[in-house]
Amino acid sequence: SIADLLRARRARADLVFLSPAFPTASHAGAPGLGPLRWATIARHPFASSPAIAALGGVDGSTIMRLPARLVAAWMAAGGPETEPLGAFASRLMLQALEARQP
């Protein structure tokens, strides 16, 4: 929320997570912010500092739905049962970053 961004700014946080960006299994049935609401909050003047990170339902394809210039970082907190979380998240982040290269 905007109030949370203001609190983070006053606390001199370097990074805040704006979540859930999209529906996520960890909060079954809860709606995500979606790309438009996520971007609206991230564009708020209080969001210029600290940096904004996306969390919640974020993966290699959903991250592409958020404005690249507003996403300072993102975290994928889940993945296929057969792949360790760190490897899965790292692979998705690399794929998304490579896809954004001109």
CORCOR-V241386 format. One record per backbone hydrogen bond with DSSP energy under -0.5 kcal/mol. NH is the residue of the N-H (numbers start at 1). CO is the residue of the C=O. E is the energy in kcal/mol with one decimal. If there is no record, write none. Layout:
# CORCOR-V241386
NH:CO:E
NH:CO:E
This chain:
# CORCOR-V241386
5:1:-2.0
6:2:-2.3
7:3:-2.2
8:4:-2.5
9:5:-2.3
10:6:-2.6
11:7:-1.9
12:9:-1.4
13:8:-2.6
16:51:-2.4
18:16:-0.5
18:53:-3.2
19:17:-0.7
21:55:-2.6
22:56:-2.3
27:24:-1.4
28:25:-1.0
30:27:-2.3
33:20:-3.2
34:21:-2.9
37:33:-0.6
38:34:-2.6
39:35:-2.2
40:36:-2.2
41:37:-2.3
42:38:-2.5
43:39:-1.8
44:40:-0.5
44:41:-1.2
47:44:-2.3
48:45:-1.3
49:46:-0.6
51:14:-1.7
53:16:-3.0
54:73:-2.3
55:18:-1.2
56:75:-0.6
63:59:-2.3
64:61:-0.6
65:62:-1.9
66:63:-1.4
70:67:-1.8
71:67:-0.9
71:68:-0.7
72:52:-2.9
72:70:-0.9
73:52:-0.9
75:54:-2.0
77:75:-0.7
83:80:-1.8
88:84:-2.4
89:85:-2.9
90:86:-2.4
91:87:-2.4
92:88:-2.4
93:89:-2.4
94:90:-2.3
95:91:-2.3
96:92:-2.5
97:93:-2.5
98:94:-2.6
99:95:-2.1
100:96:-1.2
101:97:-0.6
101:98:-0.9
